Amino acid sequence: MGLEGMTQNKTQPSDIDPAAFISGVEHPTRRGDGEALLDLFGKVTGFQPRMWGPTIIGYGRYNYRYASGREGDFLATGFSPRKANLSIYIMPGYQDYGKILARLGKHKLGKSCLYVNKLADIDLEVLGELIRAGLADLDKIWPVMPE
């Protein structure tokens, strides 16, 4: 892999301990939801969590290369317990997941991010199904590997 196509992503893996990060979340509901997601993502993916940047907990990674030649590594899936909501990252996006999302519960969508106010608003089994589907679809495009 040549360096000419490599550009640094703004969000890079860090050595911050994900469990320590979650324990430092001030809001008790958001902290509890973060602990639950830490467990759920670990069980669903089989990967160890790794911090990406200061606030994203990622599971697995993939190497991408676009037609433009830009390439790099990024987390395969993950979440962030942000102040306003829980951000859940499923990299291929949500365009093909309408049937799963219809059963998820209260949420909002971004380009490849799902926003949830609190886990009590959604069905965690359906979220697990969504995480598995996102990883499987991502793996068809770019192989997903453990961190």
Backbone hydrogen bonds, N-H to C=O, Kabsch-Sander energy under -0.5 kcal/mol:
donor,donor_aa,acceptor,acceptor_aa,energy
5,G,2,G,-0.7
6,M,3,L,-0.8
7,T,71,E,-1.2
12,Q,10,K,-0.7
14,S,51,M,-2.6
21,F,17,D,-2.4
22,I,18,P,-2.5
23,S,19,A,-2.3
24,G,20,A,-1.0
24,G,21,F,-0.9
25,V,22,I,-1.8
31,R,27,H,-2.6
32,G,28,P,-2.5
33,D,29,T,-2.7
34,G,30,R,-2.3
35,E,31,R,-2.3
36,A,32,G,-2.1
37,L,33,D,-2.6
38,L,34,G,-2.4
39,D,35,E,-1.8
40,L,36,A,-2.8
41,F,37,L,-2.9
42,G,38,L,-1.4
43,K,39,D,-2.4
44,V,40,L,-2.8
45,T,41,F,-2.6
46,G,42,G,-2.1
50,R,58,G,-2.1
51,M,16,I,-0.7
52,W,56,I,-3.4
53,G,12,Q,-3.2
53,G,51,M,-0.5
55,T,52,W,-0.5
56,I,52,W,-1.4
57,I,79,F,-3.2
58,G,50,R,-3.4
58,G,56,I,-0.6
59,Y,77,T,-3.1
60,G,48,Q,-0.6
61,R,145,M,-2.4
62,Y,74,F,-2.2
63,N,143,P,-0.5
64,Y,62,Y,-0.5
64,Y,72,G,-2.7
66,Y,70,R,-3.1
69,G,66,Y,-2.2
71,E,5,G,-1.9
72,G,64,Y,-1.7
74,F,62,Y,-2.1
76,A,59,Y,-0.5
76,A,60,G,-1.4
77,T,59,Y,-1.1
78,G,89,Y,-1.6
79,F,57,I,-2.2
80,S,87,S,-2.3
82,R,80,S,-1.7
82,R,85,N,-1.2
86,L,116,V,-3.6
87,S,80,S,-2.8
87,S,85,N,-0.6
88,I,86,L,-0.6
88,I,114,L,-3.0
89,Y,78,G,-2.9
89,Y,87,S,-0.5
90,I,88,I,-0.6
90,I,112,S,-1.5
91,M,76,A,-1.0
93,G,90,I,-1.9
94,Y,111,K,-0.7
97,Y,94,Y,-1.6
101,L,97,Y,-3.0
102,A,98,G,-1.9
103,R,100,I,-1.5
104,L,100,I,-0.5
104,L,101,L,-0.9
105,G,101,L,-0.7
106,K,121,D,-1.7
108,K,115,Y,-2.2
110,G,113,C,-3.3
114,L,88,I,-2.9
115,Y,108,K,-3.2
116,V,86,L,-2.3
121,D,118,K,-2.1
122,I,119,L,-1.8
123,D,104,L,-2.6
124,L,122,I,-0.7
127,L,123,D,-2.1
128,G,124,L,-2.3
129,E,125,E,-1.9
130,L,126,V,-2.4
131,I,127,L,-2.5
132,R,128,G,-2.3
133,A,129,E,-2.4
134,G,130,L,-2.6
135,L,131,I,-2.4
136,A,132,R,-2.4
137,D,133,A,-2.5
138,L,134,G,-2.4
139,D,135,L,-2.6
140,K,136,A,-1.0
141,I,137,D,-0.8
141,I,138,L,-1.1
142,W,138,L,-3.1
145,M,61,R,-2.9
